[in-house]
Amino acid sequence: MPNLKRRKDVRNIAIIAHVDHGKTTLVDALLKQTGAYAFKEGEVTILDSNPLEKERGITIFSKNASIRYKDLTINIVDTPGHADFGSEVERILRMVDGVLLLVDAFDGPMPQTKFVLKKSLELHLKPIVVVNKVDRAHARPHEVADLTFDLFCELNATDEQLDFPIVYASGKLGWATMDLDEPASDMKALLETVVHRVLPPVAEVDHPFQMLVTMLDYDSYVGRIASGRIYHGSVKLGDPVVLIKKDHEVVRSKVTRILRYTGLKRAEVQSALAGDIVSIAGIEDVHVGDTLASPERPEALPLIKIDEPTISMFFSHSTSPFAGKDGGRFLTSRHIRERLEHEAMINVGIRVEDADGGERLKVSGRGELHLAILIETMRREGYEMEVSRPRVILKEIEGEVMEPVEEVVVEVDPGFEGTVIEALGRRKGEMKSMTTSAVGTIRMEFLIATRALIGFRSEFLTMTRGTGVMYQNFYEYQSYKGDMPSRNNGVQIALHPGTAVAYALWSLEERGEILIRPGDPVYEGMIIGVNNKGSDLVVNAIKEKKLTNMRSSGADDAIQLTPPREMTLEFALEFIEDDELVEVTPKSIRLRKKILNDQERKVASKRPATV
């Protein structure tokens, strides 16, 4: 191997982990330690700036930060921990030379830990294992370190990768140490490990300029902003460059702005060198995976490999009688198409295709949560739309139909394991292991078809009385598993438009759970509740009590209704069947039948089923 020139003053690292193992909190501690950001009282997880991230307490979008330690610049990328946002992780790893693999000192390696570690090992990155939350009750840091080593072996890590350093840390309390018997008060041990164990970036400054675009942003003033790492050469403001697209088309362009992270903010600079992570403006029609290069030597860098989507849904404009009456600003198919095409441009895990001659759009993603976050973001931006039930994407390989299979880990209190095993057994799940944790909970691992998990999460929470925890991660494509159980219950469907009345809902409660409140507007074909008997039932939700001039022997009892569950997007997408839709507006989430009129539904039910 040639003696490559490296920049000694830069380190590029990504922080990877399973969801909720403390990545963003650890970044907070590093920012505090180096003075890169002045925290206000009570301010935490500063990189989770998106409102949805703050509400859900998870990282959804990758973020960059930069800190100064001694004479070094350390560029940090915080990645999502949820498997549905794996495309964010895959492209970010191409920007860095090392990873901090965080593992919870109690939970140990989880499904997403395996996913992100596998991706980093495939790219020959050297990991630093950080056993985080060692201050947590029942923490078992040494046992977790051993389990992590076993995971490295399982993933066929090289001898060099197996020689990883282990740092014990508490991101929340802001300290890290190499030895638990030697307590620390700051993050110096982790920073020193990064400096000495992460390779400086290869920086062939004399070579022609080359940069791989791994992230995209958009600014209404400067247009598209391409972010990535410069692999070779240097770039200055005003330099001519060429954009090399995935189909090898070459487009000439010019650099109008160069931005580099300082702390959490992007600052304009005049030039940048190989090894820097920068953002460049002025390049039209740039996409993730494209290469920016010198016109003297227009050579493309290797493409980013992104795993294929596994779930798809249909999006269309709202045909509800309430369309345009619920605070929406973007109502037409054209608005929805433009927004989805913009999303597909910056989010490489999303794929958008035409359906029904352009009336609907088929949107594919990495999982239910991936698409639910997109829908939630759009409704907050003022879009109204209808979305169909999620469907898995089947493949045909060598004449055999294959479907995606998930690796699922569930953790339940003793006593609930039998119910969960029975439920997943009915859905053709295959148990891999069953263990008891240090605090007595039962942890089980299953392999189960993605199709079988649609609608299972809410059922799982009910059967474990809200105490169960479930994680899932794409495993592989396997042979089609055959028919799966569908929703056991039917639904109650409104017959007349109007306003829901407490008296009518009270009489309907005995048939099943009611999903709306008195005073809610309803329309014909809207789903207002569950029918415990398996068939659908058309009901009158606006019927009022008949008034007479006869006095009752006692005052009428006040009607007591069970408060309905909060209608979340995740519940709605899991609940609906193929002939139903979720109506999404900035103010409401409603369930409805595709065909609103009862007579038309009966006629349509006699026709052959279509997608």
Disulfide bonds with the S-S distance in Angstrom:
none
